[in-house]
């Protein structure tokens, strides 16, 4: 497990991942036959080994086609989750 006095020990993580593909493509029956949490499995494990708990994964689909309104929505959601002004 994580070494004692690690600066990130007992911290929380919030993963934000951008994906060019559509949401329906990231499912067992979708184009990629896997989910976003499954894609993040090794990152989550690495964080866990270092004493960091993943609280949430925010997947932003169709990221290469985001409109200003979509970006504003995600920005608001991220700020709310992180509790920042």
DSSP file (Angstrom, degrees, kcal/mol; ACC not computed):
  #  RESIDUE AA STRUCTURE BP1 BP2  ACC     N-H-->O    O-->H-N    N-H-->O    O-->H-N    TCO  KAPPA ALPHA  PHI   PSI    X-CA   Y-CA   Z-CA
    1    1 A X              0   0    0      0, 0.0    49,-0.2     0, 0.0    48,-0.1   0.000 360.0 360.0 360.0-174.3    0.0    0.0    0.0
    2    2 A X        -     0   0    0     47,-0.4    48,-0.1    46,-0.3     3,-0.1  -0.247 360.0-105.3 -65.6 147.2    1.0    3.7    0.0
    3    3 A X    >   -     0   0    0      1,-0.1     3,-1.2     2,-0.1    -1,-0.1  -0.359  44.9 -91.7 -69.0 153.5    4.0    4.7    1.9
    4    4 A X  T 3  S+     0   0    0      1,-0.2    -1,-0.1    -2,-0.0     3,-0.1  -0.326 109.1  18.0 -62.8 146.5    3.5    6.5    5.2
    5    5 A X  T 3  S+     0   0    0      1,-0.2    -1,-0.2    -3,-0.1     2,-0.2   0.699  79.7 164.1  63.8  22.7    3.3   10.3    5.0
    6    6 A X    X   -     0   0    0     -3,-1.2     3,-1.8     1,-0.1    -1,-0.2  -0.546  44.2-127.5 -66.3 133.9    2.6   10.3    1.3
    7    7 A X  T 3  S+     0   0    0      1,-0.3    -1,-0.1    -2,-0.2    -2,-0.1   0.737 108.3  43.0 -61.2 -22.2    1.4   13.8    0.4
    8    8 A X  T >  S+     0   0    0     42,-0.1     3,-1.7     3,-0.1    -1,-0.3   0.413  82.6 132.9-102.5   1.6   -1.7   12.4   -1.3
    9    9 A X  T <  S+     0   0    0     -3,-1.8    42,-0.2     1,-0.3    43,-0.1  -0.256  78.7   7.5 -53.4 134.0   -2.5    9.8    1.3
   10   10 A X  T 3  S+     0   0    0     41,-1.5    -1,-0.3     1,-0.2     2,-0.2   0.736  99.7 134.5  64.1  26.0   -6.2    9.7    2.3
   11   11 A X  E <   -a   52   0A   0     -3,-1.7    42,-2.3    40,-0.5     2,-0.3  -0.589  51.9-122.8 -97.6 165.7   -7.1   12.2   -0.4
   12   12 A X  E     -a   53   0A   0     40,-0.2     2,-0.4    -2,-0.2    42,-0.2  -0.789  19.8-151.3-106.4 152.1  -10.0   12.0   -2.8
   13   13 A X  E     -a   54   0A   0     40,-3.0    42,-3.1    -2,-0.3    43,-0.9  -0.939   9.4-163.8-124.9 148.5   -9.9   12.0   -6.6
   14   14 A X  E     -a   56   0A   0     -2,-0.4     2,-0.5    40,-0.2    43,-0.2  -0.970  18.1-151.3-129.0 111.7  -12.3   13.2   -9.3
   15   15 A X  E     -a   57   0A   0     41,-2.4    43,-3.4    -2,-0.4     2,-0.5  -0.739  10.7-171.3 -92.4 127.6  -11.5   11.9  -12.7
   16   16 A X  E     +a   58   0A   0     -2,-0.5     2,-0.4    41,-0.2    43,-0.2  -0.978   9.8 179.4-115.6 121.1  -12.4   13.9  -15.7
   17   17 A X  E     -a   59   0A   0     41,-2.6    43,-3.0    -2,-0.5     2,-0.4  -0.979  16.4-149.5-126.0 134.2  -12.0   12.1  -19.1
   18   18 A X  E     -a   60   0A   0     -2,-0.4     2,-0.4    41,-0.2    43,-0.2  -0.857  15.2-172.0-103.1 138.6  -12.8   13.5  -22.5
   19   19 A X        -     0   0    0     41,-3.0    44,-2.9    -2,-0.4    45,-0.2  -0.986  24.2-151.6-130.7 136.7  -13.8   11.1  -25.2
   20   20 A X  S    S+     0   0    0     -2,-0.4    -1,-0.1    42,-0.3    41,-0.1   0.734  75.5  82.2 -76.5 -22.1  -14.3   11.8  -28.9
   21   21 A X  S    S-     0   0    0      1,-0.1    41,-1.9    41,-0.1    42,-0.2  -0.294  88.4 -91.9 -85.8 167.3  -16.9    9.1  -29.2
   22   22 A X    >   -     0   0    0     39,-0.2     3,-1.5     1,-0.1     4,-0.5  -0.399  34.6-115.4 -74.2 151.9  -20.6    8.9  -28.5
   23   23 A X  G >  S+     0   0    0      1,-0.3     3,-1.7     2,-0.2    -1,-0.1   0.874 113.6  59.3 -56.4 -41.2  -21.8    7.8  -25.1
   24   24 A X  G 3  S+     0   0    0      1,-0.3    -1,-0.3     6,-0.1     3,-0.2   0.692  94.4  66.2 -66.3 -16.8  -23.5    4.7  -26.5
   25   25 A X  G <  S+     0   0    0     -3,-1.5     7,-2.2     1,-0.2     2,-1.0   0.726  89.8  68.5 -73.7 -20.4  -20.2    3.5  -27.9
   26   26 A X  S <  S+     0   0    0     -3,-1.7    10,-0.5    -4,-0.5     2,-0.3  -0.567  82.0  90.5-102.3  68.3  -18.8    3.0  -24.4
   27   27 A X  S >  S-     0   0    0     -2,-1.0     3,-1.5    -3,-0.2     7,-0.5  -0.949  91.3 -97.5-149.6 162.9  -21.0    0.1  -23.2
   28   28 A X  T 3  S+     0   0    0     -2,-0.3     7,-0.0     1,-0.3    -3,-0.0   0.825 128.7  38.3 -55.5 -30.8  -20.6   -3.7  -23.3
   29   29 A X  T 3  S+     0   0    0     -5,-0.1    -1,-0.3     3,-0.0    -3,-0.1   0.421 103.0  98.2 -98.9   0.5  -22.8   -3.7  -26.4
   30   30 A X  S X  S-     0   0    0     -3,-1.5     3,-1.0     4,-0.1    -5,-0.2  -0.101  94.5 -84.6 -83.1-177.8  -21.3   -0.6  -27.9
   31   31 A X  T 3  S+     0   0    0      1,-0.3    -5,-0.1     2,-0.1    -6,-0.1   0.843 130.4  37.8 -55.0 -39.6  -18.7    0.0  -30.6
   32   32 A X  T 3  S-     0   0    0     -7,-2.2    -1,-0.3     2,-0.2    -6,-0.1   0.458  96.5-140.1 -96.6  -1.7  -15.8   -0.3  -28.1
   33   33 A X  S <  S+     0   0    0     -3,-1.0     2,-0.3    -8,-0.4    -5,-0.2   0.738  71.0  84.2  48.6  31.9  -17.4   -3.1  -26.0
   34   34 A X  S    S-     0   0    0     -7,-0.5     2,-0.2    -9,-0.4    -2,-0.2  -0.971  72.2-121.4-151.8 163.1  -16.2   -1.5  -22.7
   35   35 A X     >  -     0   0    0     -2,-0.3     4,-1.9     1,-0.1    -8,-0.2  -0.640  28.5-111.8-104.5 164.2  -17.3    1.2  -20.3
   36   36 A X  H  > S+     0   0    0    -10,-0.5     4,-1.8    -2,-0.2     5,-0.2   0.930 118.2  53.2 -61.7 -46.3  -15.5    4.3  -19.2
   37   37 A X  H  4 S+     0   0    0      1,-0.2     4,-0.2     2,-0.2    -1,-0.2   0.877 108.3  51.8 -58.1 -34.4  -15.0    2.9  -15.6
   38   38 A X  H >4 S+     0   0    0      1,-0.2     3,-1.1     2,-0.2     4,-0.3   0.894 107.9  51.3 -66.8 -38.0  -13.5   -0.2  -17.1
   39   39 A X  H 3< S+     0   0    0     -4,-1.9     3,-0.3     1,-0.2     4,-0.2   0.811 111.6  48.0 -65.5 -29.2  -11.1    2.0  -19.2
   40   40 A X  T 3X S+     0   0    0     -4,-1.8     4,-2.9     1,-0.2     3,-0.3   0.399  81.1 107.9 -90.0   2.0  -10.1    3.8  -16.0
   41   41 A X  H <> S+     0   0    0     -3,-1.1     4,-2.3    -4,-0.2    -1,-0.2   0.858  79.6  43.8 -51.0 -47.4   -9.6    0.6  -14.1
   42   42 A X  H  > S+     0   0    0     -3,-0.3     4,-2.3    -4,-0.3    -1,-0.2   0.844 113.7  50.3 -74.1 -32.6   -5.8    0.8  -13.9
   43   43 A X  H  > S+     0   0    0     -3,-0.3     4,-2.5    -4,-0.2    -2,-0.2   0.932 111.7  48.9 -65.5 -45.4   -5.7    4.5  -13.0
   44   44 A X  H  X S+     0   0    0     -4,-2.9     4,-2.6     1,-0.2    -2,-0.2   0.905 111.6  49.7 -61.0 -42.3   -8.2    3.8  -10.2
   45   45 A X  H  X S+     0   0    0     -4,-2.3     4,-2.6    -5,-0.3    -1,-0.2   0.924 109.9  50.7 -62.8 -44.6   -6.1    0.9   -9.0
   46   46 A X  H  X S+     0   0    0     -4,-2.3     4,-1.1     1,-0.2    -2,-0.2   0.908 112.3  46.8 -60.4 -43.0   -2.9    3.0   -9.0
   47   47 A X  H  <>S+     0   0    0     -4,-2.5     5,-2.7     2,-0.2     3,-0.4   0.919 111.4  51.6 -64.3 -43.7   -4.7    5.7   -7.0
   48   48 A X  H ><5S+     0   0    0     -4,-2.6     3,-2.1     1,-0.2   -46,-0.3   0.909 105.0  55.3 -61.1 -43.6   -6.1    3.2   -4.6
   49   49 A X  H 3<5S+     0   0    0     -4,-2.6   -47,-0.4     1,-0.3    -1,-0.2   0.809 108.3  50.7 -59.5 -29.3   -2.7    1.7   -4.0
   50   50 A X  T 3<5S-     0   0    0     -4,-1.1    -1,-0.3    -3,-0.4    -2,-0.2   0.209 125.1-102.4 -94.8  14.6   -1.5    5.2   -3.1
   51   51 A X  T < 5S+     0   0    0     -3,-2.1   -41,-1.5     1,-0.2   -40,-0.5   0.745  78.7 134.0  76.9  24.0   -4.3    5.7   -0.6
   52   52 A X  E   < -a   11   0A   0     -5,-2.7     2,-0.5   -42,-0.2    -1,-0.2  -0.927  44.2-148.2-112.6 127.3   -6.4    7.9   -2.9
   53   53 A X  E     -a   12   0A   0    -42,-2.3   -40,-3.0    -2,-0.5     2,-0.7  -0.823  10.3-136.4 -99.1 126.6  -10.2    7.3   -3.3
   54   54 A X  E     -a   13   0A   0     -2,-0.5   -40,-0.2   -42,-0.2     3,-0.1  -0.708  22.4-180.0 -80.0 117.9  -11.9    8.0   -6.6
   55   55 A X  E     -     0   0A   0    -42,-3.1     2,-0.3    -2,-0.7   -41,-0.2   0.800  62.2  -5.1 -87.7 -33.1  -15.2    9.7   -5.7
   56   56 A X  E     -a   14   0A   0    -43,-0.9   -41,-2.4     2,-0.0     2,-0.5  -0.992  50.9-144.0-161.7 150.4  -16.5   10.2   -9.2
   57   57 A X  E     -a   15   0A   0     -2,-0.3     2,-0.6   -43,-0.2   -41,-0.2  -0.990  15.2-163.3-119.1 123.4  -15.7    9.8  -12.9
   58   58 A X  E     -a   16   0A   0    -43,-3.4   -41,-2.6    -2,-0.5     2,-0.6  -0.931   6.4-164.9-107.0 115.0  -17.0   12.5  -15.3
   59   59 A X  E     -a   17   0A   0     -2,-0.6     2,-0.8   -43,-0.2   -41,-0.2  -0.886   5.0-159.7-102.0 122.1  -16.9   11.4  -18.9
   60   60 A X  E >   -a   18   0A   0    -43,-3.0   -41,-3.0    -2,-0.6     3,-0.5  -0.871  16.5-161.4-103.3 103.1  -17.3   14.1  -21.5
   61   61 A X  T 3   +     0   0    0     -2,-0.8   -39,-0.2     1,-0.2   -41,-0.2  -0.413  68.6  21.8 -84.3 159.4  -18.4   12.4  -24.7
   62   62 A X  T >  S+     0   0    0    -41,-1.9     3,-2.3   -43,-0.1   -42,-0.3   0.848  75.6 163.4  53.6  37.0  -18.2   13.9  -28.2
   63   63 A X  G X   +     0   0    0    -44,-2.9     3,-1.2    -3,-0.5   -43,-0.2   0.799  65.6  58.8 -59.5 -31.7  -15.5   16.2  -26.7
   64   64 A X  G 3  S+     0   0    0      1,-0.2    -1,-0.3   -45,-0.2   -44,-0.1   0.533 110.2  44.3 -77.8  -2.3  -14.2   17.2  -30.1
   65   65 A X  G <  S+     0   0    0     -3,-2.3    -1,-0.2    -4,-0.1    -2,-0.2   0.170  80.6 142.8-122.1  16.4  -17.7   18.6  -31.0
   66   66 A X    <   -     0   0    0     -3,-1.2     2,-0.2    -4,-0.1    -4,-0.1  -0.327  38.5-146.7 -63.4 136.6  -18.5   20.4  -27.8
   67   67 A X     >  -     0   0    0      1,-0.1     4,-2.4    -2,-0.0     3,-0.2  -0.574  30.2-102.3 -93.6 164.2  -20.4   23.7  -28.2
   68   68 A X  H  > S+     0   0    0      1,-0.2     4,-2.4     2,-0.2     5,-0.2   0.882 123.1  53.0 -54.4 -41.7  -19.9   26.7  -25.9
   69   69 A X  H  > S+     0   0    0      2,-0.2     4,-2.0     1,-0.2    -1,-0.2   0.889 109.4  48.5 -64.3 -39.2  -23.1   25.8  -24.0
   70   70 A X  H  > S+     0   0    0     -3,-0.2     4,-2.5     2,-0.2    -2,-0.2   0.920 111.2  50.0 -65.4 -43.5  -22.0   22.2  -23.4
   71   71 A X  H  X S+     0   0    0     -4,-2.4     4,-2.5     1,-0.2    -2,-0.2   0.899 109.8  50.8 -61.6 -41.8  -18.6   23.4  -22.2
   72   72 A X  H  X S+     0   0    0     -4,-2.4     4,-2.3    -5,-0.2    -1,-0.2   0.892 109.1  52.0 -62.9 -40.1  -20.3   25.9  -19.8
   73   73 A X  H  X S+     0   0    0     -4,-2.0     4,-2.3     2,-0.2    -2,-0.2   0.933 112.2  44.6 -62.7 -46.6  -22.5   23.1  -18.5
   74   74 A X  H  X S+     0   0    0     -4,-2.5     4,-2.8     2,-0.2     5,-0.2   0.887 111.3  54.0 -65.8 -38.5  -19.5   20.8  -17.8
   75   75 A X  H  X S+     0   0    0     -4,-2.5     4,-2.5     2,-0.2    -1,-0.2   0.921 110.0  47.2 -61.1 -44.0  -17.6   23.7  -16.2
   76   76 A X  H  X S+     0   0    0     -4,-2.3     4,-2.5     2,-0.2    -2,-0.2   0.917 112.5  49.6 -63.2 -43.9  -20.5   24.4  -13.9
   77   77 A X  H  X S+     0   0    0     -4,-2.3     4,-2.3     2,-0.2    -2,-0.2   0.907 112.3  47.6 -62.0 -43.0  -20.8   20.7  -13.0
   78   78 A X  H  X S+     0   0    0     -4,-2.8     4,-2.7     2,-0.2     5,-0.2   0.927 112.1  49.0 -66.1 -44.9  -17.0   20.4  -12.3
   79   79 A X  H  X>S+     0   0    0     -4,-2.5     5,-2.0    -5,-0.2     4,-1.1   0.910 111.5  50.2 -61.1 -41.9  -17.0   23.6  -10.1
   80   80 A X  H  <5S+     0   0    0     -4,-2.5     3,-0.3     2,-0.2    -1,-0.2   0.928 112.4  46.9 -62.5 -44.8  -20.0   22.3   -8.2
   81   81 A X  H  <5S+     0   0    0     -4,-2.3    -2,-0.2     1,-0.2    -1,-0.2   0.907 119.2  39.5 -64.0 -41.7  -18.3   18.9   -7.6
   82   82 A X  H  <5S-     0   0    0     -4,-2.7    -1,-0.2    -5,-0.2    -2,-0.2   0.530 106.7-130.3 -85.2  -5.7  -15.1   20.5   -6.6
   83   83 A X  T  <5 +     0   0    0     -4,-1.1     2,-0.3    -3,-0.3    -3,-0.2   0.921  56.3 143.7  55.0  50.7  -16.9   23.3   -4.7
   84   84 A X      <       0   0    0     -5,-2.0    -1,-0.2    -6,-0.1    -2,-0.1  -0.861 360.0 360.0-116.2 153.9  -15.0   26.1   -6.2
   85   85 A X              0   0    0     -2,-0.3    -5,-0.1    -5,-0.0    -6,-0.1   0.493 360.0 360.0 -70.4 360.0  -16.3   29.6   -7.2
